[in-house]
């Protein structure tokens, strides 16, 4: 592909909003890039507003998220680097499969359809949503202790508290339950990608050693599912937990993500 990409799209995950990318937005803009951190449909308000009224979260669907992201990229008139965290890593993979992006980076990514690896730590971290089938129709938040285990288990206590206050919002039970059932219901789920797509842009999985919610073995399994001739690589960062974009030393992650994307676009 000719030309160096000058735009980066950052896709947030569940239980957070685009605010979780705030440091990366400023960091990449200082390097001269146009940086966009789009919100899911209905998430175009602040964290505090979503916590007060989680209605937009309850009505969220994956097709609506993908449609909004594709429309955003179509409006750019050029293909960006796409980076996604957690559920945003799934959406990054879907966008790449649909022909978007010059390169993709999935940080602590949730698995796409067919990746059945389920570590015990993920079961515990997901339990607040999956323990009750009624949660399929709700926006489900985390207590601080649940956030601490799932997102910030290697953070100092004060930083774990501050990230909870600044970033946490409820997650969509509908989408979460749909992804949990993706491998047992007939037909393709919303998290489907074509693992044999030779036209897909290069993809890097970045994982944190101590991520309880989406452990490294999920990233490695997801990467092994790809059978195409395009580049698919993994890298693991020692001592890191799920909320890598906001963890102390995040600049190292941001630099490696960007360097890899520029080298492989």
C-alpha positions in Angstrom: 0.0 0.0 0.0 1.4 3.4 -1.0 1.7 6.4 1.2 2.1 6.6 5.0 -1.2 6.6 6.9 -1.8 9.9 8.7 -5.0 9.0 10.6 -5.6 6.7 13.6 -9.0 5.5 14.7 -9.2 4.3 18.3 -12.1 2.0 19.2 -13.0 1.7 22.8 -14.3 -1.4 24.6 -17.1 -2.3 27.1 -17.4 -0.8 30.6 -15.7 2.4 29.2 -16.1 5.2 26.7 -13.8 7.0 24.3 -12.5 8.8 27.4 -10.4 5.7 28.1 -8.2 6.7 25.1 -7.7 10.3 26.2 -4.0 10.0 26.7 -3.4 8.2 23.4 -5.4 10.8 21.5 -3.2 13.6 22.8 0.0 11.5 22.4 -0.6 10.6 18.8 -1.8 14.1 17.8 1.5 15.5 19.2 3.2 13.2 16.7 1.3 14.8 13.9 -1.5 12.3 13.3 -5.2 13.0 12.9 -6.7 10.9 15.7 -10.4 9.9 16.1 -11.9 8.1 19.1 -15.5 7.6 18.1 -18.2 6.6 20.6 -20.6 3.8 20.2 -24.1 4.9 19.0 -25.7 6.7 22.0 -22.4 7.0 23.8 -21.7 10.5 22.6 -22.2 11.9 26.1 -19.9 11.9 29.1 -19.3 9.0 31.4 -21.3 10.7 34.1 -24.4 11.0 31.9 -24.2 7.3 30.8 -24.0 6.3 34.4 -27.0 8.4 35.2 -29.0 7.1 32.2 -27.8 3.8 30.8 -30.6 3.6 28.2 -28.3 4.0 25.2 -26.3 1.1 26.5 -29.3 -1.2 26.9 -30.2 -0.7 23.2 -26.7 -1.1 21.8 -26.1 -3.7 19.0 -22.9 -4.7 17.3 -24.2 -4.1 13.7 -25.0 -0.5 14.8 -21.5 -0.1 16.1 -19.9 -1.4 13.0 -22.1 0.6 10.7 -21.2 3.8 12.6 -17.4 3.0 12.4 -17.6 2.2 8.7 -19.5 5.4 7.9 -16.8 7.3 9.8 -14.0 5.7 7.9 -15.8 6.1 4.6 -16.1 9.8 5.4 -12.3 10.1 5.7 -11.7 9.4 2.1 -8.6 7.4 3.1 -7.8 4.3 5.1 -6.6 4.8 8.7 -4.7 2.7 11.2 -7.3 1.1 13.4 -6.6 0.3 17.0 -9.2 -1.3 19.4 -9.2 -2.3 23.0 -11.1 -5.2 24.5 -14.5 -5.4 22.6 -12.9 -2.7 20.4 -10.4 -5.4 19.4 -13.2 -7.5 18.0 -14.6 -4.5 16.1 -11.1 -3.8 14.7 -11.0 -7.3 13.4 -14.4 -7.0 11.8 -13.5 -3.7 10.2 -10.3 -5.2 8.8 -12.3 -8.2 7.5 -14.7 -5.8 5.8 -11.8 -4.1 3.9 -11.1 -1.2 6.2 -7.8 0.0 7.6 -4.2 -0.1 6.5 -3.2 -2.1 9.6 -5.0 -3.1 12.8 -3.9 -3.4 16.4 -6.1 -5.3 18.9 -5.2 -4.7 22.5 -6.4 -7.2 25.1 -9.0 -8.2 22.5 -12.2 -10.1 23.1 -12.4 -13.1 20.9 -14.1 -13.3 17.5 -16.5 -16.1 16.6 -15.0 -19.6 16.9 -12.5 -18.8 19.6 -13.6 -21.0 22.4 -10.8 -20.6 24.9 -12.3 -19.7 28.3 -9.8 -19.3 31.1 -11.1 -19.4 34.7 -10.1 -15.8 35.3 -12.3 -14.7 32.4 -15.2 -16.7 33.8 -14.8 -14.8 37.1 -14.3 -11.4 35.4 -17.4 -12.0 33.3 -19.6 -13.3 36.1 -21.3 -10.0 36.9 -23.0 -10.1 33.4 -23.3 -13.8 32.8 -24.6 -15.0 36.2 -28.1 -13.9 35.4 -29.8 -14.5 32.1 -32.0 -11.4 32.8 -28.9 -9.3 32.3 -29.3 -9.9 28.5 -31.8 -7.1 28.5 -29.9 -4.7 30.9 -26.9 -2.4 31.1 -24.7 -4.1 33.7 -22.2 -2.1 35.7 -19.3 -3.4 37.8 -18.6 -2.7 41.5 -15.2 -1.3 42.3 -14.0 -4.7 43.4 -15.2 -6.3 40.2 -13.5 -3.5 38.2 -10.3 -4.1 40.2 -10.2 -7.8 39.3 -11.2 -7.4 35.7 -9.5 -4.2 34.6 -6.8 -3.0 37.0 -5.6 -5.9 39.1 -1.9 -4.8 38.7 -2.6 -1.1 39.2 -1.7 0.7 42.5 -4.8 1.0 44.6 -5.1 4.8 44.1 -4.8 4.5 40.3 -7.3 1.7 40.2 -9.8 3.8 42.2 -9.3 6.9 40.0 -9.7 4.9 36.7 -13.0 3.5 38.0 -14.3 6.9 38.8 -13.2 8.4 35.5 -13.9 5.6 33.0 -16.4 3.1 34.2 -19.9 2.8 32.7 -22.2 -0.2 32.5 -21.9 -2.7 29.6 -24.5 -4.0 27.3 -25.8 -7.3 28.6 -27.4 -8.0 25.1 -24.0 -7.8 23.3 -22.1 -9.5 26.0 -24.5 -12.5 26.2 -24.6 -12.6 22.4 -20.8 -13.0 22.2 -20.8 -15.6 25.0 -23.3 -17.7 23.0 -21.6 -17.1 19.6 -20.1 -20.6 19.4 -23.3 -22.5 20.3 -26.1 -21.0 18.3 -26.6 -21.7 14.6 -25.4 -19.3 11.9 -22.9 -16.6 12.1 -22.8 -14.3 15.2 -22.2 -10.6 15.2 -18.5 -11.3 16.0 -17.9 -13.3 12.8 -14.8 -12.7 10.7 -13.5 -14.6 7.7 -10.3 -16.2 8.9 -9.3 -17.0 5.4 -9.6 -13.5 4.0 -6.3 -12.9 2.1 -7.2 -9.3 1.4 -7.4 -8.3 5.1 -4.9 -5.7 6.4 -2.1 -6.8 8.8 -3.2 -7.4 12.4 -1.3 -7.4 15.7 -2.7 -8.7 19.0 -1.2 -7.0 22.1 -2.0 -8.6 25.4 -1.1 -8.0 29.1 0.4 -10.9 31.0 -1.9 -10.5 34.0 -5.1 -9.6 32.1 -7.9 -11.4 33.9 -10.7 -10.4 31.6 -9.1 -11.3 28.2 -5.9 -13.3 29.1 -3.1 -13.7 26.6 -4.1 -17.3 25.8 -7.3 -15.8 24.2 -5.2 -13.5 22.0 -3.0 -16.3 21.0 -5.9 -18.6 20.2 -7.6 -15.8 18.2 -4.5 -15.2 16.2 -4.1 -19.0 15.4 -7.6 -19.0 13.9 -6.4 -16.8 11.1 -5.4 -19.0 8.1 -5.0 -16.2 5.5 -1.7 -15.2 3.9 -1.8 -11.8 5.6 0.3 -10.9 8.6 -1.1 -11.8 12.0 1.2 -11.5 15.0 1.0 -11.4 18.8 3.0 -9.7 21.5 2.7 -9.9 25.3 3.6 -7.3 27.8 4.7 -8.5 31.2 3.0 -7.1 34.3 0.1 -5.6 32.4 -3.6 -5.9 33.2 -6.7 -5.4 31.1 -6.8 -1.6 31.1 -3.4 -1.2 29.3 -4.2 2.0 27.5 -4.4 3.8 30.9 -1.8 1.8 32.9 1.4 3.4 34.0 3.9 3.2 31.1 1.2 3.1 28.5 3.5 5.2 26.2 5.5 2.0 25.6 2.4 0.2 24.4 1.3 3.2 22.2 4.8 3.5 20.6 5.0 -0.2 19.8 1.5 -0.3 18.4 2.2 2.7 16.1 5.6 1.5 15.0 4.2 -1.9 14.1 1.3 -0.4 12.2 3.5 1.9 10.2 5.9 -0.9 9.4 3.2 -3.2 8.2 0.7 -0.9 6.5 
